[in-house]
Amino acid sequence: MKPGRRIDVAVLGAVGVVGEIVLDMLAQRGFPVRRLYPLGTGDEVGEAIAFGKETPVVLDAAAFDWRQAQLAFFVADDRA
């Protein structure tokens, strides 16, 4: 990746325990996120989550246009 380049990242399962860990690791390591797309389903949609100094809102995974992200993480907890 070119220095200074920032990328758009989608995280499906952002509200779960594993998703929170992924987001924490991205933030702590200074991963070059331009735009974060936290994705979920059901009651999770519309929930604000913490990502560094930002509080993005969880988007509906079923309606998400995956062409918007250059990198995607698909995470699940033991309920999957």
Biopython code that builds the backbone (N, CA, C, O; Angstrom):
import numpy as np
from Bio.PDB.StructureBuilder import StructureBuilder

atoms = [
    (1, "MET", "N", (0.843, -1.170, 0.000)),
    (1, "MET", "CA", (0.000, 0.000, 0.000)),
    (1, "MET", "C", (0.887, 1.231, 0.000)),
    (1, "MET", "O", (1.902, 1.272, 0.695)),
    (2, "LYS", "N", (0.505, 2.232, -0.779)),
    (2, "LYS", "CA", (1.274, 3.463, -0.862)),
    (2, "LYS", "C", (1.192, 4.239, 0.450)),
    (2, "LYS", "O", (0.131, 4.290, 1.072)),
    (3, "PRO", "N", (2.297, 4.840, 0.875)),
    (3, "PRO", "CA", (2.268, 5.654, 2.095)),
    (3, "PRO", "C", (1.245, 6.780, 1.971)),
    (3, "PRO", "O", (1.149, 7.435, 0.933)),
    (4, "GLY", "N", (0.491, 6.994, 3.035)),
    (4, "GLY", "CA", (-0.512, 8.049, 3.035)),
    (4, "GLY", "C", (-1.845, 7.657, 2.429)),
    (4, "GLY", "O", (-2.820, 8.399, 2.548)),
    (5, "ARG", "N", (-1.904, 6.493, 1.775)),
    (5, "ARG", "CA", (-3.162, 6.049, 1.170)),
    (5, "ARG", "C", (-4.099, 5.541, 2.253)),
    (5, "ARG", "O", (-3.697, 4.772, 3.127)),
    (6, "ARG", "N", (-5.340, 5.972, 2.190)),
    (6, "ARG", "CA", (-6.349, 5.517, 3.142)),
    (6, "ARG", "C", (-7.396, 4.730, 2.378)),
    (6, "ARG", "O", (-7.677, 5.027, 1.217)),
    (7, "ILE", "N", (-7.972, 3.731, 3.023)),
    (7, "ILE", "CA", (-8.916, 2.861, 2.332)),
    (7, "ILE", "C", (-10.244, 2.778, 3.083)),
    (7, "ILE", "O", (-10.325, 3.044, 4.282)),
    (8, "ASP", "N", (-11.267, 2.403, 2.343)),
    (8, "ASP", "CA", (-12.605, 2.217, 2.900)),
    (8, "ASP", "C", (-12.729, 0.766, 3.357)),
    (8, "ASP", "O", (-12.443, -0.165, 2.603)),
    (9, "VAL", "N", (-13.168, 0.590, 4.623)),
    (9, "VAL", "CA", (-13.199, -0.725, 5.255)),
    (9, "VAL", "C", (-14.603, -1.046, 5.739)),
    (9, "VAL", "O", (-15.237, -0.232, 6.411)),
    (10, "ALA", "N", (-15.088, -2.237, 5.396)),
    (10, "ALA", "CA", (-16.373, -2.733, 5.900)),
    (10, "ALA", "C", (-16.099, -3.812, 6.941)),
    (10, "ALA", "O", (-15.204, -4.640, 6.773)),
    (11, "VAL", "N", (-16.882, -3.793, 8.020)),
    (11, "VAL", "CA", (-16.762, -4.834, 9.055)),
    (11, "VAL", "C", (-18.153, -5.404, 9.308)),
    (11, "VAL", "O", (-18.987, -4.767, 9.951)),
    (12, "LEU", "N", (-18.395, -6.604, 8.799)),
    (12, "LEU", "CA", (-19.664, -7.285, 9.034)),
    (12, "LEU", "C", (-19.565, -8.001, 10.373)),
    (12, "LEU", "O", (-18.689, -8.841, 10.578)),
    (13, "GLY", "N", (-20.470, -7.661, 11.277)),
    (13, "GLY", "CA", (-20.422, -8.211, 12.626)),
    (13, "GLY", "C", (-19.739, -7.253, 13.589)),
    (13, "GLY", "O", (-19.200, -7.672, 14.613)),
    (14, "ALA", "N", (-19.763, -5.971, 13.259)),
    (14, "ALA", "CA", (-19.046, -4.952, 14.026)),
    (14, "ALA", "C", (-19.538, -4.817, 15.463)),
    (14, "ALA", "O", (-18.781, -4.372, 16.326)),
    (15, "VAL", "N", (-20.789, -5.190, 15.743)),
    (15, "VAL", "CA", (-21.364, -4.995, 17.071)),
    (15, "VAL", "C", (-20.993, -6.116, 18.038)),
    (15, "VAL", "O", (-21.020, -5.912, 19.252)),
    (16, "GLY", "N", (-20.654, -7.277, 17.529)),
    (16, "GLY", "CA", (-20.311, -8.411, 18.392)),
    (16, "GLY", "C", (-18.957, -8.249, 19.062)),
    (16, "GLY", "O", (-18.208, -7.317, 18.769)),
    (17, "VAL", "N", (-18.665, -9.155, 19.950)),
    (17, "VAL", "CA", (-17.414, -9.115, 20.708)),
    (17, "VAL", "C", (-16.206, -9.159, 19.771)),
    (17, "VAL", "O", (-15.281, -8.361, 19.921)),
    (18, "VAL", "N", (-16.207, -10.064, 18.825)),
    (18, "VAL", "CA", (-15.080, -10.184, 17.898)),
    (18, "VAL", "C", (-14.986, -8.945, 17.010)),
    (18, "VAL", "O", (-13.888, -8.463, 16.736)),
    (19, "GLY", "N", (-16.120, -8.433, 16.564)),
    (19, "GLY", "CA", (-16.126, -7.219, 15.760)),
    (19, "GLY", "C", (-15.539, -6.034, 16.509)),
    (19, "GLY", "O", (-14.793, -5.239, 15.937)),
    (20, "GLU", "N", (-15.876, -5.915, 17.790)),
    (20, "GLU", "CA", (-15.320, -4.832, 18.614)),
    (20, "GLU", "C", (-13.805, -4.961, 18.725)),
    (20, "GLU", "O", (-13.092, -3.957, 18.711)),
    (21, "ILE", "N", (-13.318, -6.179, 18.834)),
    (21, "ILE", "CA", (-11.872, -6.404, 18.914)),
    (21, "ILE", "C", (-11.199, -6.006, 17.607)),
    (21, "ILE", "O", (-10.147, -5.368, 17.618)),
    (22, "VAL", "N", (-11.800, -6.379, 16.486)),
    (22, "VAL", "CA", (-11.247, -5.996, 15.181)),
    (22, "VAL", "C", (-11.181, -4.476, 15.072)),
    (22, "VAL", "O", (-10.158, -3.931, 14.657)),
    (23, "LEU", "N", (-12.254, -3.789, 15.438)),
    (23, "LEU", "CA", (-12.274, -2.325, 15.364)),
    (23, "LEU", "C", (-11.241, -1.711, 16.300)),
    (23, "LEU", "O", (-10.563, -0.752, 15.929)),
    (24, "ASP", "N", (-11.113, -2.252, 17.511)),
    (24, "ASP", "CA", (-10.104, -1.754, 18.456)),
    (24, "ASP", "C", (-8.701, -1.915, 17.897)),
    (24, "ASP", "O", (-7.875, -1.009, 18.011)),
    (25, "MET", "N", (-8.429, -3.061, 17.295)),
    (25, "MET", "CA", (-7.098, -3.303, 16.733)),
    (25, "MET", "C", (-6.808, -2.360, 15.573)),
    (25, "MET", "O", (-5.697, -1.841, 15.463)),
    (26, "LEU", "N", (-7.782, -2.133, 14.714)),
    (26, "LEU", "CA", (-7.586, -1.202, 13.599)),
    (26, "LEU", "C", (-7.266, 0.198, 14.122)),
    (26, "LEU", "O", (-6.362, 0.864, 13.619)),
    (27, "ALA", "N", (-8.011, 0.635, 15.129)),
    (27, "ALA", "CA", (-7.814, 1.970, 15.689)),
    (27, "ALA", "C", (-6.474, 2.068, 16.419)),
    (27, "ALA", "O", (-5.725, 3.024, 16.215)),
    (28, "GLN", "N", (-6.172, 1.092, 17.261)),
    (28, "GLN", "CA", (-4.939, 1.129, 18.054)),
    (28, "GLN", "C", (-3.687, 1.098, 17.192)),
    (28, "GLN", "O", (-2.676, 1.712, 17.534)),
    (29, "ARG", "N", (-3.754, 0.387, 16.081)),
    (29, "ARG", "CA", (-2.581, 0.250, 15.213)),
    (29, "ARG", "C", (-2.515, 1.337, 14.144)),
    (29, "ARG", "O", (-1.613, 1.342, 13.306)),
    (30, "GLY", "N", (-3.471, 2.249, 14.181)),
    (30, "GLY", "CA", (-3.460, 3.351, 13.224)),
    (30, "GLY", "C", (-3.672, 2.906, 11.789)),
    (30, "GLY", "O", (-3.112, 3.491, 10.862)),
    (31, "PHE", "N", (-4.485, 1.864, 11.604)),
    (31, "PHE", "CA", (-4.760, 1.386, 10.253)),
    (31, "PHE", "C", (-5.360, 2.534, 9.439)),
    (31, "PHE", "O", (-6.234, 3.241, 9.941)),
    (32, "PRO", "N", (-4.919, 2.734, 8.207)),
    (32, "PRO", "CA", (-5.332, 3.906, 7.429)),
    (32, "PRO", "C", (-6.759, 3.821, 6.872)),
    (32, "PRO", "O", (-6.958, 3.679, 5.666)),
    (33, "VAL", "N", (-7.735, 3.911, 7.761)),
    (33, "VAL", "CA", (-9.142, 3.847, 7.352)),
    (33, "VAL", "C", (-9.608, 5.231, 6.906)),
    (33, "VAL", "O", (-9.539, 6.196, 7.667)),
    (34, "ARG", "N", (-10.078, 5.313, 5.675)),
    (34, "ARG", "CA", (-10.680, 6.554, 5.196)),
    (34, "ARG", "C", (-12.130, 6.609, 5.634)),
    (34, "ARG", "O", (-12.583, 7.601, 6.205)),
    (35, "ARG", "N", (-12.850, 5.537, 5.361)),
    (35, "ARG", "CA", (-14.257, 5.454, 5.746)),
    (35, "ARG", "C", (-14.511, 4.051, 6.282)),
    (35, "ARG", "O", (-14.141, 3.054, 5.663)),
    (36, "LEU", "N", (-15.151, 3.998, 7.445)),
    (36, "LEU", "CA", (-15.507, 2.713, 8.050)),
    (36, "LEU", "C", (-16.983, 2.453, 7.824)),
    (36, "LEU", "O", (-17.822, 3.326, 8.044)),
    (37, "TYR", "N", (-17.290, 1.240, 7.380)),
    (37, "TYR", "CA", (-18.668, 0.804, 7.195)),
    (37, "TYR", "C", (-18.941, -0.324, 8.187)),
    (37, "TYR", "O", (-18.724, -1.490, 7.856)),
    (38, "PRO", "N", (-19.411, -0.009, 9.392)),
    (38, "PRO", "CA", (-19.789, -1.078, 10.310)),
    (38, "PRO", "C", (-21.129, -1.652, 9.863)),
    (38, "PRO", "O", (-22.083, -0.910, 9.632)),
    (39, "LEU", "N", (-21.195, -2.955, 9.744)),
    (39, "LEU", "CA", (-22.395, -3.602, 9.211)),
    (39, "LEU", "C", (-22.987, -4.578, 10.212)),
    (39, "LEU", "O", (-22.271, -5.225, 10.977)),
    (40, "GLY", "N", (-24.306, -4.669, 10.189)),
    (40, "GLY", "CA", (-25.002, -5.592, 11.065)),
    (40, "GLY", "C", (-26.382, -5.899, 10.523)),
    (40, "GLY", "O", (-26.714, -5.556, 9.388)),
    (41, "THR", "N", (-27.180, -6.551, 11.352)),
    (41, "THR", "CA", (-28.536, -6.924, 10.959)),
    (41, "THR", "C", (-29.483, -6.651, 12.116)),
    (41, "THR", "O", (-29.056, -6.484, 13.259)),
    (42, "GLY", "N", (-30.759, -6.607, 11.809)),
    (42, "GLY", "CA", (-31.790, -6.487, 12.839)),
    (42, "GLY", "C", (-31.649, -5.261, 13.712)),
    (42, "GLY", "O", (-31.491, -4.144, 13.220)),
    (43, "ASP", "N", (-31.708, -5.483, 15.021)),
    (43, "ASP", "CA", (-31.657, -4.391, 15.998)),
    (43, "ASP", "C", (-30.320, -3.656, 16.019)),
    (43, "ASP", "O", (-30.240, -2.540, 16.533)),
    (44, "GLU", "N", (-29.277, -4.261, 15.473)),
    (44, "GLU", "CA", (-27.956, -3.617, 15.456)),
    (44, "GLU", "C", (-27.931, -2.398, 14.545)),
    (44, "GLU", "O", (-27.193, -1.445, 14.796)),
    (45, "VAL", "N", (-28.731, -2.427, 13.491)),
    (45, "VAL", "CA", (-28.743, -1.343, 12.504)),
    (45, "VAL", "C", (-29.159, -0.042, 13.180)),
    (45, "VAL", "O", (-30.165, 0.016, 13.887)),
    (46, "GLY", "N", (-28.368, 0.995, 12.951)),
    (46, "GLY", "CA", (-28.649, 2.295, 13.538)),
    (46, "GLY", "C", (-27.935, 2.538, 14.857)),
    (46, "GLY", "O", (-27.928, 3.659, 15.365)),
    (47, "GLU", "N", (-27.337, 1.496, 15.411)),
    (47, "GLU", "CA", (-26.614, 1.624, 16.681)),
    (47, "GLU", "C", (-25.279, 2.326, 16.430)),
    (47, "GLU", "O", (-24.573, 1.993, 15.477)),
    (48, "ALA", "N", (-24.933, 3.287, 17.273)),
    (48, "ALA", "CA", (-23.639, 3.961, 17.174)),
    (48, "ALA", "C", (-22.592, 3.120, 17.883)),
    (48, "ALA", "O", (-22.840, 2.591, 18.966)),
    (49, "ILE", "N", (-21.426, 2.998, 17.272)),
    (49, "ILE", "CA", (-20.333, 2.233, 17.870)),
    (49, "ILE", "C", (-19.103, 3.124, 17.996)),
    (49, "ILE", "O", (-19.030, 4.188, 17.381)),
    (50, "ALA", "N", (-18.155, 2.688, 18.782)),
    (50, "ALA", "CA", (-16.917, 3.448, 18.959)),
    (50, "ALA", "C", (-15.860, 2.962, 17.977)),
    (50, "ALA", "O", (-15.654, 1.761, 17.803)),
    (51, "PHE", "N", (-15.196, 3.918, 17.341)),
    (51, "PHE", "CA", (-14.051, 3.610, 16.482)),
    (51, "PHE", "C", (-13.075, 4.776, 16.590)),
    (51, "PHE", "O", (-13.234, 5.806, 15.933)),
    (52, "GLY", "N", (-12.074, 4.593, 17.423)),
    (52, "GLY", "CA", (-11.146, 5.688, 17.682)),
    (52, "GLY", "C", (-11.901, 6.860, 18.285)),
    (52, "GLY", "O", (-12.561, 6.719, 19.314)),
    (53, "LYS", "N", (-11.803, 8.008, 17.647)),
    (53, "LYS", "CA", (-12.502, 9.211, 18.114)),
    (53, "LYS", "C", (-13.855, 9.396, 17.435)),
    (53, "LYS", "O", (-14.548, 10.383, 17.681)),
    (54, "GLU", "N", (-14.227, 8.450, 16.586)),
    (54, "GLU", "CA", (-15.475, 8.537, 15.835)),
    (54, "GLU", "C", (-16.540, 7.612, 16.427)),
    (54, "GLU", "O", (-16.237, 6.687, 17.180)),
    (55, "THR", "N", (-17.797, 7.888, 16.064)),
    (55, "THR", "CA", (-18.905, 7.017, 16.458)),
    (55, "THR", "C", (-19.792, 6.754, 15.237)),
    (55, "THR", "O", (-20.888, 7.303, 15.127)),
    (56, "PRO", "N", (-19.304, 5.905, 14.320)),
    (56, "PRO", "CA", (-20.114, 5.593, 13.140)),
    (56, "PRO", "C", (-21.349, 4.776, 13.525)),
    (56, "PRO", "O", (-21.390, 4.135, 14.575)),
    (57, "VAL", "N", (-22.333, 4.818, 12.664)),
    (57, "VAL", "CA", (-23.596, 4.110, 12.879)),
    (57, "VAL", "C", (-23.587, 2.816, 12.072)),
    (57, "VAL", "O", (-23.144, 2.797, 10.924)),
    (58, "VAL", "N", (-24.076, 1.741, 12.673)),
    (58, "VAL", "CA", (-24.133, 0.434, 12.015)),
    (58, "VAL", "C", (-25.147, 0.492, 10.868)),
    (58, "VAL", "O", (-26.288, 0.923, 11.032)),
    (59, "LEU", "N", (-24.683, 0.041, 9.709)),
    (59, "LEU", "CA", (-25.509, 0.008, 8.503)),
    (59, "LEU", "C", (-26.084, -1.393, 8.299)),
    (59, "LEU", "O", (-25.558, -2.376, 8.820)),
    (60, "ASP", "N", (-27.163, -1.465, 7.540)),
    (60, "ASP", "CA", (-27.817, -2.735, 7.238)),
    (60, "ASP", "C", (-26.975, -3.520, 6.231)),
    (60, "ASP", "O", (-26.781, -3.077, 5.099)),
    (61, "ALA", "N", (-26.483, -4.667, 6.640)),
    (61, "ALA", "CA", (-25.631, -5.484, 5.780)),
    (61, "ALA", "C", (-26.351, -5.927, 4.509)),
    (61, "ALA", "O", (-25.729, -6.043, 3.453)),
    (62, "ALA", "N", (-27.650, -6.173, 4.603)),
    (62, "ALA", "CA", (-28.403, -6.648, 3.438)),
    (62, "ALA", "C", (-28.521, -5.578, 2.356)),
    (62, "ALA", "O", (-28.654, -5.906, 1.177)),
    (63, "ALA", "N", (-28.476, -4.311, 2.740)),
    (63, "ALA", "CA", (-28.628, -3.219, 1.777)),
    (63, "ALA", "C", (-27.294, -2.590, 1.379)),
    (63, "ALA", "O", (-27.259, -1.694, 0.536)),
    (64, "PHE", "N", (-26.207, -3.049, 1.975)),
    (64, "PHE", "CA", (-24.904, -2.433, 1.728)),
    (64, "PHE", "C", (-24.384, -2.737, 0.333)),
    (64, "PHE", "O", (-24.484, -3.869, -0.139)),
    (65, "ASP", "N", (-23.831, -1.733, -0.322)),
    (65, "ASP", "CA", (-23.205, -1.893, -1.637)),
    (65, "ASP", "C", (-21.722, -2.206, -1.399)),
    (65, "ASP", "O", (-20.931, -1.308, -1.112)),
    (66, "TRP", "N", (-21.362, -3.461, -1.520)),
    (66, "TRP", "CA", (-20.010, -3.916, -1.202)),
    (66, "TRP", "C", (-18.943, -3.293, -2.090)),
    (66, "TRP", "O", (-17.758, -3.374, -1.769)),
    (67, "ARG", "N", (-19.329, -2.683, -3.184)),
    (67, "ARG", "CA", (-18.354, -2.017, -4.054)),
    (67, "ARG", "C", (-17.776, -0.770, -3.402)),
    (67, "ARG", "O", (-16.795, -0.212, -3.895)),
    (68, "GLN", "N", (-18.372, -0.328, -2.302)),
    (68, "GLN", "CA", (-17.881, 0.866, -1.603)),
    (68, "GLN", "C", (-16.619, 0.590, -0.788)),
    (68, "GLN", "O", (-15.895, 1.528, -0.453)),
    (69, "ALA", "N", (-16.342, -0.653, -0.467)),
    (69, "ALA", "CA", (-15.214, -1.001, 0.403)),
    (69, "ALA", "C", (-14.097, -1.665, -0.393)),
    (69, "ALA", "O", (-14.342, -2.473, -1.289)),
    (70, "GLN", "N", (-12.870, -1.303, -0.043)),
    (70, "GLN", "CA", (-11.711, -1.951, -0.653)),
    (70, "GLN", "C", (-11.242, -3.144, 0.185)),
    (70, "GLN", "O", (-10.527, -4.014, -0.313)),
    (71, "LEU", "N", (-11.646, -3.179, 1.456)),
    (71, "LEU", "CA", (-11.278, -4.262, 2.359)),
    (71, "LEU", "C", (-12.479, -4.575, 3.234)),
    (71, "LEU", "O", (-13.175, -3.671, 3.696)),
    (72, "ALA", "N", (-12.720, -5.869, 3.459)),
    (72, "ALA", "CA", (-13.854, -6.266, 4.301)),
    (72, "ALA", "C", (-13.417, -7.338, 5.292)),
    (72, "ALA", "O", (-12.660, -8.251, 4.962)),
    (73, "PHE", "N", (-13.919, -7.197, 6.518)),
    (73, "PHE", "CA", (-13.731, -8.197, 7.555)),
    (73, "PHE", "C", (-15.092, -8.817, 7.835)),
    (73, "PHE", "O", (-16.077, -8.107, 8.040)),
    (74, "PHE", "N", (-15.142, -10.144, 7.844)),
    (74, "PHE", "CA", (-16.368, -10.865, 8.170)),
    (74, "PHE", "C", (-16.107, -11.582, 9.493)),
    (74, "PHE", "O", (-15.338, -12.541, 9.543)),
    (75, "VAL", "N", (-16.748, -11.116, 10.559)),
    (75, "VAL", "CA", (-16.475, -11.679, 11.875)),
    (75, "VAL", "C", (-17.754, -12.226, 12.494)),
    (75, "VAL", "O", (-18.854, -11.740, 12.226)),
    (76, "ALA", "N", (-17.584, -13.241, 13.321)),
    (76, "ALA", "CA", (-18.733, -13.854, 13.975)),
    (76, "ALA", "C", (-18.326, -14.296, 15.372)),
    (76, "ALA", "O", (-17.157, -14.576, 15.636)),
    (77, "ASP", "N", (-19.301, -14.353, 16.252)),
    (77, "ASP", "CA", (-19.024, -14.886, 17.577)),
    (77, "ASP", "C", (-19.546, -16.314, 17.640)),
    (77, "ASP", "O", (-19.867, -16.895, 16.604)),
    (78, "ASP", "N", (-19.636, -16.881, 18.812)),
    (78, "ASP", "CA", (-20.013, -18.290, 18.927)),
    (78, "ASP", "C", (-21.501, -18.542, 18.678)),
    (78, "ASP", "O", (-21.948, -19.687, 18.740)),
    (79, "ARG", "N", (-22.272, -17.488, 18.397)),
    (79, "ARG", "CA", (-23.692, -17.672, 18.086)),
    (79, "ARG", "C", (-23.913, -17.997, 16.622)),
    (79, "ARG", "O", (-25.012, -18.402, 16.243)),
    (80, "ALA", "N", (-22.897, -17.830, 15.791)),
    (80, "ALA", "CA", (-23.043, -18.012, 14.342)),
    (80, "ALA", "C", (-23.212, -19.452, 13.971)),
    (80, "ALA", "O", (-23.348, -19.774, 12.791)),
]
sb = StructureBuilder()
sb.init_structure("model")
sb.init_model(0)
sb.init_chain("A")
sb.init_seg("    ")
for serial, (resi, resn, name, xyz) in enumerate(atoms, 1):
    if name == "N":
        sb.init_residue(resn, " ", resi, " ")
    sb.init_atom(name, np.array(xyz, "f"), 0.0, 1.0, " ", f" {name:<3s}", serial, name[0])
structure = sb.get_structure()
